[in-house]
Amino acid sequence: MLALVFFLLAAVARALVCHQAPLSASRRSPRTTRSLTTTTMMSKKNAVKTVSETMRAFESAYTRPIVTVWRGPISDMLQVTHLSVVDKRFKYDAIFGYGYMYIFNTLLDKYPVDGEKDQLIDATIAALDLKPSTLRKDEADVKAWLASKTAEAQILDAPSTPNESRVNQALADVKANDDYLHTRCGNVAVLTMIDHLGLKADNATLTRWTDALGMRKRNVEKDAVLLKDVREKMGTAMQMIKSLEIREKKRMADQLEKKAKEAQLKAEEQRQTKDNATKLEGEADAVADAASAS
């Protein structure tokens, strides 16, 4: 298993959002005040969905408690993806959808509550104002497309044949877009394609792939490092969970053994009490017999 996650957990990439401090009231001129008022009115009219709104939408869509180990990584990944989706340069495509599903499927692969994995994923997708059915279909399409690729050139040459498939078209659109917005999902999708061919995401490989696909190497490289880090952390988290499970099983076994010993001791005491009573009864009968004989 190419265990991530991404997450979840746990530890994931945290998005740092910087806010510019507003002018203090004492330094605002009348013209500045009018300008700020106009800007505020325009901002409200063209309001962009906030991170907190996305998180509230997720919590409304998924109301059950989330297992602690997974809570932070899921929240982090959702917030990071939100910032990409609300960017005016963002354009959804099958590559993004595949990367998103790969990340969350890997993140929740060992989620301990049966039947909750798909519901959790669907809730995160809906919170981003995307359609779960669309992402699941794109995931299946890219998987099928990738399964047929056995050579690097088959993927790197895909942008030159956009009419062959939706995936080819998506890769062609990426390459043709000089203002392409790199997202974690899109970067991870490309990294999984590299993994699929058994290649290492080293400097030479990333240079070839990003040049051929029209992507920026620095952006993909950053997520390659993150992906490696998250896999290691998820591995550590899984080991901790396994250790806790082993410890819990041992504790339960010790309790059962203790109860069994206590039950055995009690039974032994009851048997000893019964034997003593029988012995005393026999002695009493013997005394009575001796008294009768005399």
PATIMI-907615 format. One record per residue: x, y, z of N, C-alpha, C in turn; residue number from 1. Coordinates in pm, whole numbers, always signed. Example, Ala and Ser with C-alpha at 12.3 -4.5 7.8 and 13.67 -1.06 7.14 Angstrom:
<atoms>
     n_X     n_Y     n_Z    ca_X    ca_Y    ca_Z     c_X     c_Y     c_Z    i
   +1319    -569    +780   +1230    -450    +780   +1320    -330    +780    1
   +1285    -225    +708   +1367    -106    +714   +1290      +3    +787    2
</atoms>
This chain:
<atoms>
     n_X     n_Y     n_Z    ca_X    ca_Y    ca_Z     c_X     c_Y     c_Z    i
     +84    -120      +0      +0      +0      +0     +87    +124      +0    1
     +58    +217     -88    +128    +345     -88     +62    +432     +17    2
     +97    +400    +140     +28    +465    +250     +64    +609    +266    3
     -32    +692    +263     -14    +831    +288     -52    +866    +426    4
    -105    +976    +409    -195   +1075    +441    -205   +1046    +525    5
    -160   +1099    +340    -195   +1222    +349    -250   +1194    +471    6
    -229   +1190    +506    -253   +1223    +556    -213   +1121    +620    7
    -362   +1120    +730    -421   +1145    +802    -364   +1077    +869    8
    -315   +1043    +943    -294   +1098    +990    -210   +1035   +1054    9
     -32   +1077   +1207     -79   +1187   +1155      -6   +1309   +1164   10
     -12   +1360   +1048     +41   +1489   +1033     +42   +1521    +888   11
      +0   +1638    +859     -23   +1670    +721     +26   +1810    +694   12
     +14   +1850    +573     +60   +1982    +539     -37   +2086    +589   13
      +9   +2187    +649     -80   +2291    +702     -65   +2416    +616   14
    -179   +2468    +576    -175   +2588    +492    -165   +2710    +581   15
     -66   +2792    +554     -49   +2915    +631    -106   +3030    +549   16
    -207   +3094    +602    -273   +3203    +531    -235   +3335    +597   17
    -174   +3421    +521    -131   +3552    +575    -236   +3658    +545   18
    -264   +3740    +641    -361   +3848    +623    -291   +3982    +640   19
    -320   +4069    +551    -261   +4204    +561    -344   +4287    +658   20
    -277   +4349    +752    -348   +4428    +852    -410   +4551    +787   21
    -534   +4587    +825    -599   +4705    +767    -537   +4832    +823   22
    -560   +4941    +755    -513   +5069    +806    -583   +5100    +936   23
    -511   +5161   +1029    -576   +5198   +1154    -670   +5313   +1129   24
    -773   +5326   +1210    -875   +5429   +1191    -815   +5569   +1197   25
    -712   +5588   +1281    -656   +5721   +1298    -581   +5768   +1175   26
    -541   +5676   +1087    -461   +5713    +971    -543   +5717    +843   27
    -673   +5693    +850    -754   +5689    +730    -804   +5829    +693   28
    -777   +5864    +570    -830   +5992    +521    -971   +5969    +474   29
   -1052   +6078    +455   -1189   +6063    +404   -1190   +5987    +273   30
   -1091   +6014    +185   -1087   +5945     +57   -1061   +5797     +76   31
    -969   +5765    +173    -939   +5626    +202   -1062   +5556    +256   32
   -1136   +5625    +343   -1256   +5566    +402   -1359   +5534    +295   33
   -1379   +5630    +200   -1475   +5605     +92   -1430   +5489      +6   34
   -1297   +5482     -18   -1242   +5375    -101   -1262   +5240     -35   35
   -1237   +5235     +97   -1253   +5111    +170   -1399   +5068    +173   36
   -1489   +5166    +186   -1632   +5134    +188   -1674   +5073     +54   37
   -1627   +5134     -55   -1660   +5082    -188   -1603   +4942    -205   38
   -1477   +4923    -160   -1413   +4792    -171   -1489   +4687     -92   39
   -1534   +4724     +29   -1609   +4631    +113   -1739   +4589     +46   40
   -1809   +4687     -15   -1933   +4655     -82   -1909   +4562    -199   41
   -1802   +4587    -275   -1769   +4499    -388   -1730   +4361    -340   42
   -1657   +4355    -227   -1615   +4226    -172   -1734   +4141    -133   43
   -1834   +4206     -72   -1953   +4133     -31   -2029   +4081    -153   44
   -2029   +4164    -259   -2102   +4125    -379   -2034   +4007    -446   45
   -1898   +4008    -444   -1821   +3902    -509   -1752   +3815    -404   46
   -1825   +3785    -298   -1766   +3712    -186   -1717   +3574    -228   47
   -1600   +3538    -179   -1542   +3406    -202   -1569   +3321     -78   48
   -1607   +3198    -100   -1635   +3108     +12   -1512   +3097    +101   49
   -1533   +3106    +231   -1421   +3102    +325   -1390   +2960    +369   50
   -1272   +2945    +429   -1232   +2814    +482   -1331   +2768    +589   51
   -1371   +2862    +677   -1463   +2825    +784   -1597   +2780    +730   52
   -1641   +2838    +619   -1768   +2796    +558   -1756   +2654    +502   53
   -1642   +2625    +442   -1619   +2490    +391   -1615   +2389    +505   54
   -1550   +2425    +614   -1541   +2333    +728   -1679   +2310    +790   55
   -1760   +2416    +796   -1896   +2400    +850   -1980   +2312    +757   56
   -1961   +2328    +628   -2034   +2245    +532   -1996   +2098    +548   57
   -1868   +2073    +572   -1823   +1935    +594   -1884   +1878    +722   58
   -1882   +1957    +828   -1936   +1910    +957   -2087   +1887    +949   59
   -2154   +1962    +864   -2299   +1942    +845   -2326   +1815    +764   60
   -2236   +1788    +669   -2255   +1671    +583   -2214   +1542    +654   61
   -2117   +1553    +745   -2072   +1435    +819   -2079   +1467    +968   62
   -2183   +1418   +1033   -2210   +1457   +1171   -2155   +1359   +1275   63
   -2102   +1246   +1230   -2050   +1149   +1328   -1911   +1192   +1377   64
   -1873   +1145   +1496   -1738   +1177   +1546   -1633   +1112   +1456   65
   -1522   +1182   +1436   -1412   +1129   +1356   -1304   +1078   +1451   66
   -1252    +960   +1422   -1148    +902   +1506   -1031   +1001   +1516   67
    -983   +1024   +1636    -887   +1130   +1665    -767   +1134   +1572   68
    -706   +1019   +1546    -585   +1014   +1464    -607   +1073   +1325   69
    -729   +1061   +1274    -760   +1106   +1138    -816   +1249   +1133   70
    -858   +1301   +1246    -930   +1428   +1245    -843   +1542   +1190   71
    -721   +1556   +1241    -633   +1665   +1198    -595   +1658   +1051   72
    -547   +1544   +1002    -508   +1534    +861    -624   +1559    +765   73
    -744   +1510    +798    -860   +1533    +712    -889   +1683    +705   74
    -888   +1748    +820    -914   +1892    +826    -809   +1970    +748   75
    -683   +1934    +766    -574   +2003    +698    -586   +1990    +547   76
    -611   +1866    +500    -619   +1844    +356    -739   +1917    +296   77
    -847   +1918    +370    -968   +1986    +322    -944   +2136    +309   78
    -874   +2193    +406    -845   +2336    +402    -749   +2371    +290   79
    -647   +2288    +271    -551   +2311    +163    -622   +2305     +28   80
    -711   +2207     +11    -782   +2192    -116    -880   +2308    -137   81
    -942   +2353     -29   -1033   +2468     -38    -962   +2588    -100   82
    -840   +2616     -54    -766   +2731    -103    -737   +2720    -252   83
    -722   +2598    -301    -701   +2578    -445    -831   +2599    -521   84
    -940   +2541    -471   -1068   +2545    -541   -1123   +2686    -555   85
   -1101   +2771    -455   -1156   +2907    -461   -1065   +3003    -538   86
    -946   +2956    -576    -857   +3040    -656    -916   +3060    -795   87
    -917   +3183    -844    -981   +3213    -973    -915   +3139   -1089   88
    -791   +3093   -1069    -723   +3019   -1175    -759   +2871   -1177   89
    -829   +2824   -1074    -859   +2681   -1063    -955   +2636   -1173   90
    -922   +2523   -1232   -1009   +2461   -1330   -1011   +2311   -1302   91
   -1127   +2260   -1269   -1137   +2118   -1236   -1111   +2033   -1360   92
   -1039   +1922   -1341   -1023   +1824   -1449   -1008   +1685   -1388   93
   -1003   +1584   -1474    -997   +1445   -1428    -869   +1417   -1349   94
    -761   +1488   -1381    -634   +1467   -1310    -649   +1511   -1165   95
    -711   +1625   -1144    -737   +1674   -1007    -826   +1574    -933   96
    -934   +1530    -999   -1027   +1436    -935    -960   +1307    -895   97
    -876   +1255    -983    -804   +1130    -952    -710   +1150    -834   98
    -636   +1263    -836    -543   +1290    -726    -616   +1307    -594   99
    -730   +1373    -597    -809   +1393    -475    -853   +1259    -417  100
    -908   +1173    -503    -956   +1043    -456    -840    +956    -409  101
    -727    +966    -476    -610    +888    -435    -567    +928    -294  102
    -561   +1057    -272    -518   +1108    -142    -610   +1061     -30  103
    -740   +1083     -49    -833   +1050     +59    -853    +899     +74  104
    -848    +824     -35    -856    +678     -23    -737    +623     +54  105
    -620    +679     +28    -499    +635     +98    -505    +677    +244  106
    -549    +801    +264    -559    +854    +399    -652    +771    +487  107
    -763    +728    +429    -866    +658    +507    -863    +507    +486  108
    -756    +457    +426    -747    +313    +395    -765    +226    +518  109
    -711    +270    +630    -718    +191    +753    -814    +252    +855  110
    -908    +334    +806   -1003    +394    +900   -1080    +283    +971  111
   -1082    +286   +1105   -1131    +171   +1182   -1283    +154   +1191  112
   -1360    +249   +1139   -1506    +238   +1149   -1561    +186   +1017  113
   -1615     +67   +1017   -1666      +4    +895   -1774     +89    +828  114
   -1765    +101    +696   -1869    +168    +620   -1864    +319    +621  115
   -1766    +379    +691   -1762    +525    +703   -1668    +593    +603  116
   -1577    +516    +545   -1477    +575    +456   -1541    +653    +341  117
   -1630    +589    +267   -1692    +655    +151   -1776    +775    +193  118
   -1844    +764    +305   -1926    +875    +353   -1839    +996    +391  119
   -1725    +968    +451   -1633   +1076    +486   -1581   +1146    +361  120
   -1540   +1066    +263   -1486   +1123    +140   -1592   +1207     +68  121
   -1712   +1152     +58   -1820   +1225     -10   -1852   +1356     +61  122
   -1843   +1356    +194   -1871   +1479    +270   -1766   +1586    +243  123
   -1639   +1544    +229   -1534   +1643    +199   -1553   +1700     +58  124
   -1591   +1615     -35   -1611   +1661    -174   -1727   +1760    -180  125
   -1838   +1725    -116   -1956   +1811    -118   -1926   +1945     -51  126
   -1843   +1944     +53   -1809   +2068    +123   -1733   +2165     +33  127
   -1666   +2111     -69   -1591   +2192    -164   -1676   +2233    -284  128
   -1806   +2201    -276   -1901   +2232    -385   -1868   +2156    -513  129
   -1814   +2035    -498   -1790   +1945    -609   -1884   +1826    -597  130
   -1892   +1745    -701   -1984   +1632    -701   -1909   +1500    -680  131
   -1944   +1427    -574   -1878   +1298    -550   -1884   +1204    -670  132
   -1998   +1202    -739   -2012   +1111    -855   -1913   +1147    -965  133
   -1886   +1275    -983   -1791   +1318   -1086   -1650   +1273   -1052  134
   -1610   +1295    -927   -1474   +1257    -887   -1455   +1106    -890  135
   -1558   +1031    -852   -1546    +885    -852   -1536    +832    -996  136
   -1610    +893   -1087   -1603    +852   -1227   -1466    +885   -1285  137
   -1416   +1005   -1254   -1284   +1045   -1304   -1175    +955   -1246  138
   -1189    +918   -1121   -1093    +827   -1060   -1089    +696   -1137  139
   -1206    +641   -1166   -1214    +514   -1239   -1156    +528   -1380  140
   -1186    +638   -1447   -1136    +660   -1583    -984    +671   -1586  141
    -927    +747   -1494    -781    +764   -1492    -713    +633   -1453  142
    -772    +559   -1360    -717    +429   -1322    -710    +336   -1442  143
    -820    +329   -1517    -826    +243   -1634    -724    +289   -1739  144
    -716    +419   -1757    -620    +475   -1853    -477    +443   -1812  145
    -447    +460   -1683    -312    +438   -1632    -274    +290   -1637  146
    -372    +203   -1617    -345     +59   -1618    -291     +11   -1752  147
    -325     +84   -1858    -281     +44   -1992    -144    +101   -2029  148
     -86    +180   -1939     +42    +244   -1968    +157    +166   -1905  149
    +251    +127   -1988    +366     +50   -1939    +498    +119   -1967  150
    +494    +227   -2042    +617    +300   -2076    +599    +448   -2049  151
    +707    +514   -2012    +704    +655   -1978    +650    +740   -2092  152
    +692    +708   -2214    +652    +788   -2329    +501    +787   -2351  153
    +435    +679   -2313    +290    +670   -2331    +217    +777   -2251  154
    +274    +815   -2138    +213    +920   -2056    +263   +1058   -2096  155
    +393   +1070   -2115    +450   +1201   -2146    +410   +1253   -2284  156
    +374   +1162   -2374    +329   +1204   -2508    +179   +1227   -2514  157
    +107   +1199   -2405     -39   +1210   -2404     -91   +1349   -2442  158
     -26   +1458   -2397     -78   +1590   -2435     -83   +1616   -2585  159
      -1   +1543   -2661      +2   +1564   -2806    -112   +1493   -2878  160
    -186   +1409   -2806    -300   +1337   -2867    -425   +1356   -2781  161
    -474   +1478   -2770    -587   +1507   -2680    -717   +1437   -2716  162
    -732   +1398   -2840    -858   +1335   -2881    -869   +1187   -2845  163
    -761   +1130   -2794    -763    +987   -2763    -846    +953   -2640  164
    -849   +1043   -2542    -926   +1017   -2419    -942   +1146   -2340  165
   -1031   +1141   -2240   -1050   +1257   -2153    -923   +1286   -2074  166
    -848   +1182   -2041    -725   +1202   -1966    -621   +1272   -2053  167
    -609   +1228   -2177    -518   +1294   -2270    -556   +1442   -2285  168
    -687   +1467   -2295    -735   +1604   -2310    -701   +1688   -2187  169
    -719   +1629   -2069    -688   +1701   -1945    -539   +1736   -1939  170
    -454   +1642   -1975    -309   +1667   -1974    -271   +1770   -2080  171
    -341   +1766   -2193    -315   +1865   -2298    -355   +2005   -2252  172
    -467   +2014   -2181    -513   +2143   -2129    -415   +2200   -2028  173
    -360   +2112   -1945    -262   +2157   -1846    -140   +2215   -1917  174
     -91   +2143   -2015     +30   +2188   -2086      +7   +2318   -2161  175
    -114   +2337   -2211    -144   +2456   -2290    -173   +2579   -2204  176
    -192   +2558   -2075    -231   +2667   -1985    -107   +2729   -1919  177
     -68   +2846   -1968     +50   +2913   -1912     +27   +2958   -1768  178
     -99   +2972   -1730    -133   +3017   -1595    -187   +2901   -1512  179
    -142   +2781   -1544    -191   +2661   -1476    -168   +2670   -1325  180
    -274   +2643   -1250    -266   +2645   -1103    -228   +2508   -1052  181
    -110   +2498    -995     -69   +2371    -934    -150   +2348    -807  182
    -203   +2229    -793    -274   +2190    -671    -209   +2065    -615  183
    -229   +2042    -489    -172   +1922    -429    -230   +1797    -496  184
    -359   +1802    -528    -422   +1686    -591    -365   +1658    -728  185
    -346   +1764    -807    -290   +1746    -940    -146   +1697    -934  186
     -68   +1753    -842     +71   +1711    -828     +82   +1565    -783  187
      -1   +1528    -688      +1   +1389    -639     -42   +1292    -748  188
    -137   +1334    -832    -180   +1248    -943     -62   +1216   -1033  189
     +19   +1317   -1065    +136   +1296   -1150    +238   +1206   -1079  190
    +255   +1227    -950    +350   +1145    -874    +307    +998    -869  191
    +177    +974    -863    +130    +834    -863    +152    +770   -1000  192
    +148    +851   -1105    +177    +798   -1239    +324    +756   -1248  193
    +410    +836   -1186    +552    +801   -1181    +570    +671   -1103  194
    +500    +661    -990    +505    +538    -909    +456    +418    -989  195
    +350    +438   -1067    +290    +330   -1145    +392    +264   -1237  196
    +483    +343   -1291    +583    +289   -1383    +707    +239   -1309  197
    +704    +244   -1178    +817    +197   -1099    +937    +290   -1101  198
    +911    +418   -1129   +1020    +516   -1133   +1031    +589   -1000  199
   +1149    +642    -974   +1169    +724    -855   +1149    +870    -891  200
   +1085    +942    -802   +1060   +1084    -827   +1183   +1166    -792  201
   +1294   +1135    -859   +1418   +1208    -833   +1426   +1330    -925  202
   +1538   +1401    -917   +1552   +1525    -992   +1539   +1505   -1142  203
   +1605   +1403   -1194   +1602   +1378   -1338   +1463   +1342   -1386  204
   +1395   +1256   -1311   +1260   +1213   -1350   +1163   +1330   -1345  205
   +1168   +1407   -1238   +1077   +1521   -1225   +1102   +1625   -1334  206
   +1226   +1642   -1371   +1258   +1737   -1479   +1196   +1691   -1610  207
   +1213   +1562   -1643   +1155   +1510   -1767   +1004   +1524   -1768  208
    +941   +1486   -1659    +794   +1483   -1653    +736   +1624   -1654  209
    +790   +1712   -1575    +733   +1847   -1570    +756   +1922   -1701  210
    +869   +1899   -1765    +893   +1961   -1896    +793   +1910   -1999  211
    +770   +1778   -1998    +681   +1718   -2098    +535   +1754   -2074  212
    +496   +1772   -1946    +356   +1800   -1914    +326   +1948   -1894  213
    +429   +2031   -1909    +408   +2175   -1895    +381   +2218   -1753  214
    +441   +2150   -1658    +421   +2183   -1517    +549   +2243   -1461  215
    +539   +2301   -1343    +655   +2361   -1279    +717   +2260   -1182  216
    +839   +2228   -1208    +908   +2124   -1131    +909   +2154    -982  217
    +931   +2279    -946    +943   +2316    -805    +816   +2280    -728  218
    +699   +2304    -790    +572   +2275    -724    +552   +2125    -703  219
    +581   +2048    -807    +564   +1902    -798    +665   +1844    -699  220
    +785   +1899    -702    +891   +1850    -614    +854   +1869    -467  221
    +793   +1983    -435    +752   +2010    -297    +653   +1905    -248  222
    +557   +1869    -335    +459   +1769    -294    +517   +1629    -293  223
    +623   +1607    -371    +691   +1476    -366    +755   +1457    -229  224
    +815   +1564    -178    +875   +1559     -43    +767   +1541     +61  225
    +657   +1615     +45    +546   +1605    +140    +486   +1465    +139  226
    +468   +1411     +19    +409   +1278      +6    +494   +1174     +78  227
    +624   +1183     +61    +716   +1091    +128    +706   +1106    +280  228
    +700   +1232    +324    +691   +1259    +468    +561   +1206    +527  229
    +450   +1227    +454    +320   +1182    +505    +314   +1030    +510  230
    +370    +964    +409    +372    +817    +409    +444    +765    +534  231
    +557    +828    +565    +633    +787    +682    +553    +809    +810  232
    +485    +924    +818    +407    +955    +938    +286    +863    +950  233
    +225    +832    +836    +112    +740    +840    +158    +602    +882  234
    +277    +564    +835    +331    +434    +876    +353    +430   +1026  235
    +405    +540   +1081    +426    +549   +1225    +292    +543   +1299  236
    +193    +615   +1245     +61    +616   +1308      +0    +476   +1308  237
     +15    +405   +1196     -40    +270   +1188     +29    +176   +1288  238
    +160    +195   +1304    +233    +114   +1401    +185    +142   +1542  239
    +158    +270   +1570    +106    +307   +1703     -30    +243   +1727  240
    -115    +248   +1625    -248    +188   +1639    -236     +38   +1659  241
    -147     -25   +1582    -128    -169   +1595     -76    -204   +1734  242
     +17    -121   +1785     +71    -144   +1919     -39    -132   +2024  243
    -128     -32   +2006    -239     -14   +2099    -334    -133   +2095  244
    -356    -183   +1973    -444    -300   +1959    -383    -422   +2028  245
    -252    -442   +2008    -183    -554   +2072    -189    -540   +2224  246
    -165    -416   +2271    -168    -390   +2415    -307    -415   +2473  247
    -410    -372   +2396    -547    -391   +2442    -584    -539   +2446  248
    -540    -613   +2343    -568    -757   +2341    -497    -827   +2456  249
    -374    -783   +2485    -301    -843   +2597    -371    -811   +2729  250
    -418    -685   +2741    -489    -646   +2863    -614    -730   +2882  251
    -689    -751   +2774    -810    -832   +2782    -777    -976   +2814  252
    -668   -1027   +2754    -627   -1164   +2782    -586   -1180   +2928  253
    -515   -1079   +2980    -473   -1082   +3121    -594   -1079   +3213  254
    -695    -998   +3176    -816    -991   +3256    -890   -1124   +3257  255
    -898   -1186   +3138    -965   -1316   +3129    -890   -1421   +3210  256
    -756   -1416   +3201    -676   -1511   +3277    -694   -1490   +3427  257
    -699   -1363   +3468    -719   -1330   +3609    -854   -1380   +3658  258
    -958   -1356   +3575   -1092   -1402   +3612   -1098   -1554   +3620  259
   -1028   -1619   +3527   -1027   -1766   +3527    -959   -1819   +3652  260
    -847   -1755   +3691    -777   -1798   +3812    -862   -1773   +3936  261
    -932   -1656   +3937   -1018   -1626   +4051   -1133   -1727   +4060  262
   -1188   -1762   +3944   -1297   -1860   +3943   -1247   -1996   +3988  263
   -1126   -2031   +3943   -1067   -2160   +3983   -1039   -2162   +4133  264
    -987   -2050   +4186    -958   -2041   +4329   -1087   -2050   +4410  265
   -1190   -1981   +4361   -1318   -1985   +4432   -1376   -2126   +4432  266
   -1364   -2192   +4316   -1415   -2329   +4308   -1337   -2421   +4401  267
   -1205   -2396   +4409   -1122   -2477   +4497   -1159   -2453   +4643  268
   -1186   -2326   +4676   -1226   -2294   +4813   -1359   -2359   +4846  269
   -1452   -2355   +4750   -1583   -2417   +4772   -1570   -2568   +4788  270
   -1482   -2628   +4708   -1460   -2773   +4719   -1398   -2808   +4854  271
   -1300   -2722   +4896   -1234   -2747   +5024   -1332   -2731   +5140  272
   -1419   -2629   +5129   -1521   -2608   +5232   -1615   -2728   +5240  273
   -1653   -2777   +5121   -1742   -2893   +5116   -1675   -3016   +5175  274
   -1547   -3035   +5142   -1472   -3151   +5195   -1461   -3142   +5347  275
   -1433   -3019   +5394   -1422   -3002   +5540   -1555   -3030   +5609  276
   -1662   -2983   +5545   -1795   -3007   +5603   -1825   -3156   +5606  277
   -1790   -3224   +5499   -1813   -3370   +5492   -1731   -3441   +5599  278
   -1606   -3394   +5615   -1518   -3455   +5714   -1573   -3435   +5856  279
   -1617   -3312   +5883   -1673   -3282   +6015   -1799   -3364   +6041  280
   -1878   -3377   +5933   -2002   -3454   +5947   -1970   -3601   +5978  281
   -1865   -3651   +5911   -1824   -3791   +5938   -1772   -3809   +6079  282
   -1695   -3713   +6126   -1643   -3721   +6261   -1756   -3715   +6364  283
   -1855   -3631   +6335   -1969   -3619   +6426   -2047   -3750   +6432  284
   -2063   -3812   +6315   -2132   -3941   +6310   -2055   -4047   +6388  285
   -1922   -4043   +6375   -1839   -4142   +6445   -1851   -4125   +6596  286
   -1853   -4000   +6639   -1868   -3973   +6782   -2003   -4022   +6832  287
   -2104   -3996   +6749   -2241   -4038   +6788   -2248   -4190   +6795  288
   -2187   -4257   +6699   -2188   -4405   +6697   -2116   -4459   +6822  289
   -2004   -4395   +6856   -1927   -4442   +6972   -2006   -4423   +7100  290
   -2081   -4315   +7108   -2161   -4287   +7228   -2275   -4389   +7238  291
   -2332   -4422   +7125   -2443   -4521   +7126   -2391   -4657   +7169  292
   -2274   -4693   +7126   -2218   -4825   +7156   -2188   -4837   +7306  293
   -2147   -4727   +7366   -2114   -4731   +7509   -2241   -4722   +7592  294
</atoms>
